[in-house]
Amino acid sequence: MNMNVEMMMRNTVVREFDPNKDCLGVEDVERRCEVGPSGKLCLFTDLLGDPICRVRHSPAFLMLVAEVGDEIVGMIRGCIKTVTCGKRISRNTKYTTNDIEPPKPLPVYTKLAYILGLRVSPSHRRMGIGLKLVKRMEEWFRESGVEYSYIATENDNYASVKLFTDKCGYSKFRTPSILVNPVFAHRLVVPKQVTIIQLNPSDAEVFYRRKFSTTEFFPRDIDSVLNNKLNLGTFLAVPRGTYSPDSWAGSDSFFSWPPESWAILSVWNSKDVFKLEVRGASRVKRTLAKTTRIVDRVLPWLRIPSVPEVFSPFGLHFLYGLGGEGPRAAKLVKALCGHAHNLAKERGCGVVATEVSSREPLKLGIPHWKMLSCDEDLWCIKRLGEDYSDGSLGDWTKSPPGLSIFVDPREF
């Protein structure tokens, strides 16, 4: 190791973030760090004056800063929760070929940590500060009984991938897709053949636990997510004539007589947590984008797709808990996305976004613009604890991907 780097490491103090004195220093580092794919266009995040906003709603969280002298030169956030890592059949269940239905699998839970918001000032990179922040955060994870830690990064963020896979012992695990759709100046039409029902939080909890509890990364505290003030609602789409808001008798009744097809999703108000801004666009691109918005606003009946105002700060709604069954499920998902678009339009958002498994069967029903989306986000994982939740499942880091994942909106 270079002598200057060794000296910098010794002079770098990693400590817990103090909101009373660190906010300005953290904001300065954030401003100097470009986030997003390499290229001329860069994505900047405005945390609206709250550096811990993206972990604040998790069951347990911590933010650390790296300090050299009186200058903050880096930071990292981490949070902990309990999620589904697999499924099993109850040992008390006896099944014979005479049974009408096989026994339903039960979720296997594990204590999982998530690292996000790692930043190091450009003037202090390649000095081991990022590594020191990660190691200190992992110490807190282990003290808290965490079994696994994971991070999300862009595939082409080579510095981040190298840090975590080469130096921190993480392995590439999942490659979900981030799908982003603009919010147009006109409303989208929801097909008349579809009925959309809003579920209350308790009904939504029953629904999700019944159908998604064995889905990878499903949060055990789903009730906390659904009752959070940022959750704008859970919406169920069914073929017209099967159910209606007036005839709805609850999730338990629904599963006793389910329609042939259905779809569900929930909407999270990320607009009140942070805002994004695309910088680096040419004047020509800005003018063309503005022109499409003007035409769409003046002639809404033409339903011309317009480029959202992404070159100034904009908010987003995040769609999560997306799923469905039946031959028309993808079309019902598309109808729900249209409904979510109209909700985002009413609340002044620039885009709606979701993140799903790259193998998700309903992915075809999710409208998105490829230029705004990311086909392959990269999740890397590391095993921290030796005692696995269920010995029969083995090491989660070596498990093959399933068709679906459940992306927690608190961490997007």
Secondary structure, DSSP 4 states (H G I P E B T S, - for coil): --HHHHHHHHHEEEEE--TTTSHHHHHHHHHH--BSSSSS-EEEEE-TT-TTTTTTTSSEEEEEEEEETTEEEEEEEEEEEEEEEEEE--TT----TTSSSPPPPEEEEEEEEEEEEEEE-GGGTTSSHHHHHHHHHHHHHHHTT--EEEEEEETT-HHHHHIIIIIS--EEEE--EEEEEEPPSSPPPPPTTEEEEEEPHHHHHHHHHHHHTTSBT-BTTHHHHHTSTTEEEEEEEEETTT--TTT---HHHHHHS--S-EEEEEEE-GGGT-EEEEE---HHHHHHHHHHHHHHHH-GGG--------SS-B-EEEEEEEEEESTTHHHHHHHHHHHHHHHHHHTT-SEEEEEE-TT-GGGGGS---TTT-BS-EEEEEEE--SS-S-TTT--GGGPPP-S-B---GGG-
